[in-house]
Amino acid sequence: PICVKQATMSPAYLSESSNPVTSSTSSTSSTANLDSDTVVLGVFFAEKKGYPARASIYYSNQPDTEICGKSFYNADDVKIIWSPDGAGVLFHTHADVDKTGASYYGSTCLYYLSVDGSVDVTVPLAKEGQIADAQYAPTPPHDFIVIAGNMPAMITMYNPLAEPIYQFGEAYRNTISYSPNGKYLALAGFGNFSGEIDFNKLYEQRSNQ
């Protein structure tokens, strides 16, 4: 087996003998298994000395070759969200300071990269503002939902290629939760909100795909 060890901001690929194969400077990494022999690594390289941040995908057995990548600014940290089938990955970035001055809470963005290298896009948002949550459906077709925008936020469903296919409308919601079988969806407003929860049966929305 091959694993990834992250130390002093650098992930090092280790073989069965635990000898480092290669390493690169980064801030965050996450893995997904395509099958028993293939491990894919998603890596976020933070901004440094004027150079942009970068989201990248590598195969564990080809650690020196980037499969897919996208560069961008205004990203201090990231949440890496893999599709359940390992075919794509979302990079949900956050910057502590919104350089436009539009938000006291900093700025956020969402990027999608496909493991086959065919797609690297900024996920289009229907409303400006913070991204409160983004989650993949646990079952095929592995669409995903994003809550984004100034409250009341817009809630949008995307197909696996990050194309918007359905809007649930605006609501004071910040949490997405799918049922284990992927047939039902809960959209909730917790924390500073009143705790309301909407339950949806995912049939009509997916018929648009």
C-alpha positions in Angstrom: 0.0 0.0 0.0 1.0 3.6 -0.5 0.1 6.4 2.0 0.6 10.1 2.3 2.2 11.7 5.3 1.9 15.4 5.8 4.6 17.1 8.0 5.7 20.7 8.2 3.2 21.6 5.5 4.6 19.1 3.0 2.9 15.8 2.0 5.4 13.0 1.4 4.4 9.9 -0.6 5.5 6.7 1.2 5.9 3.2 -0.4 5.7 -0.1 1.4 9.3 0.4 2.6 8.3 3.8 4.1 11.0 5.5 1.9 9.8 8.9 0.7 9.0 8.8 -3.0 8.5 12.6 -3.5 7.2 15.6 -1.6 5.8 19.0 -2.4 5.0 22.1 -0.3 1.3 22.4 0.4 -1.2 23.1 3.1 -4.0 20.6 2.8 -4.4 17.2 1.2 -7.1 14.5 0.9 -7.4 11.1 -0.8 -10.0 9.1 -2.6 -9.9 5.4 -3.7 -11.0 4.7 -7.3 -10.4 1.0 -6.9 -8.3 -1.3 -4.7 -5.1 -0.3 -6.5 -5.7 3.4 -7.4 -5.5 6.2 -4.9 -6.0 9.8 -5.9 -4.7 12.7 -4.0 -6.3 16.2 -3.9 -3.8 18.9 -2.8 -4.3 22.5 -2.0 -1.2 24.7 -2.3 -1.5 28.0 -0.4 -0.6 31.4 -1.7 3.0 32.3 -1.2 5.1 35.3 -2.0 2.8 36.7 -4.6 2.1 33.3 -6.3 -1.5 32.2 -6.5 -3.0 29.2 -4.6 -3.5 26.0 -6.5 -5.8 23.1 -6.3 -4.3 19.9 -7.8 -5.1 16.2 -8.4 -2.4 13.5 -8.5 -2.4 9.7 -8.8 -0.4 8.1 -6.0 1.6 6.0 -8.5 2.5 9.1 -10.5 3.1 11.7 -7.9 5.2 14.0 -10.1 2.5 14.4 -12.8 -0.5 16.6 -12.1 -3.7 15.2 -13.5 -5.7 18.4 -13.2 -5.2 21.8 -11.5 -6.5 25.3 -11.2 -4.8 28.4 -9.8 -6.6 31.3 -8.0 -6.1 34.0 -5.4 -7.9 34.9 -2.2 -7.6 31.5 -0.5 -6.1 31.0 3.0 -7.5 27.6 3.7 -9.7 24.9 2.1 -12.2 22.1 2.7 -11.7 19.3 0.2 -14.9 17.4 -0.7 -14.7 14.3 -2.8 -17.5 12.8 -4.8 -18.4 9.4 -3.4 -17.3 7.6 -6.6 -13.9 9.5 -6.6 -14.6 11.0 -10.1 -14.4 14.6 -9.0 -13.5 16.8 -6.1 -14.7 20.2 -4.8 -12.3 22.7 -3.2 -14.2 25.0 -0.9 -11.8 27.9 -0.2 -11.9 30.6 2.4 -10.0 33.8 2.8 -9.9 35.6 6.2 -10.2 39.1 4.5 -12.6 40.0 1.7 -10.5 42.4 -0.4 -13.6 43.8 -2.0 -14.9 44.9 1.4 -18.2 43.2 0.8 -18.1 40.9 3.8 -16.8 41.1 7.3 -16.5 37.3 7.4 -14.0 37.1 4.5 -14.6 35.6 1.1 -15.3 32.0 -0.1 -15.2 30.3 -3.4 -15.9 26.8 -4.8 -13.8 25.0 -7.5 -14.4 21.6 -9.2 -11.8 19.4 -10.7 -12.4 16.0 -12.4 -10.1 13.1 -11.9 -10.0 12.4 -15.7 -8.5 15.9 -16.2 -11.3 17.1 -18.5 -12.9 19.7 -16.2 -11.4 22.4 -14.0 -14.0 25.2 -13.3 -15.1 27.7 -10.8 -18.5 26.5 -9.7 -21.0 29.2 -10.8 -23.1 30.6 -7.9 -26.5 32.1 -8.4 -26.0 34.7 -5.6 -23.0 36.7 -4.3 -21.9 36.1 -0.7 -20.6 33.4 1.6 -20.8 29.7 0.8 -22.4 28.2 3.8 -22.3 24.5 2.8 -21.6 22.1 -0.1 -22.3 18.4 -0.1 -22.4 15.5 -2.6 -25.2 13.0 -2.8 -24.1 9.7 -1.4 -25.6 7.7 -4.4 -25.5 8.0 -8.2 -25.6 10.3 -10.1 -23.6 12.0 -7.4 -25.0 15.5 -7.9 -24.1 18.1 -5.3 -25.9 21.0 -3.6 -24.5 24.3 -2.6 -25.9 26.9 -0.2 -24.4 30.3 -1.2 -25.1 34.0 -1.1 -26.1 36.7 1.4 -29.0 35.5 3.6 -31.5 34.4 2.6 -29.0 32.3 0.6 -29.7 30.6 -2.7 -29.8 26.8 -2.7 -28.7 25.2 -6.0 -28.3 21.6 -7.2 -25.5 20.9 -9.7 -24.8 17.8 -11.9 -21.5 15.9 -11.5 -19.8 18.4 -14.0 -20.7 21.4 -11.8 -23.5 22.7 -14.0 -26.5 24.1 -12.2 -29.6 22.0 -12.9 -32.1 23.1 -10.2 -32.8 25.8 -7.7 -34.6 25.2 -4.4 -35.0 29.0 -4.0 -33.8 31.4 -1.3 -34.0 30.5 2.4 -32.2 31.1 5.7 -30.3 27.8 5.6 -26.7 26.8 6.2 -26.7 23.0 6.5 -27.2 20.2 3.9 -27.8 16.6 4.8 -28.7 13.7 2.5 -30.3 10.5 3.6 -28.0 7.4 3.3 -29.9 6.2 0.3 -29.7 9.6 -1.4 -33.5 9.8 -2.0 -34.2 12.5 0.6 -32.6 15.8 1.5 -32.7 18.0 4.6 -31.9 21.7 4.3 -31.5 23.3 7.8 -30.8 26.6 9.4 -28.8 26.1 12.6 -26.5 28.2 14.7 -27.7 31.8 14.5 -30.9 30.8 12.7 -34.2 29.5 14.1 -33.5 25.8 13.5 -36.0 25.2 10.7 -35.6 22.1 8.5 -37.0 21.5 5.1 -37.3 17.9 3.9 -37.2 17.1 0.1 -37.7 14.0 -1.9 -35.2 14.1 -4.7 -37.1 13.1 -7.8 -38.3 16.2 -9.7 -34.9 17.9 -9.2 -32.9 15.1 -10.8 -35.3 14.7 -13.7 -33.7 17.8 -15.1 -30.3 16.0 -15.6 
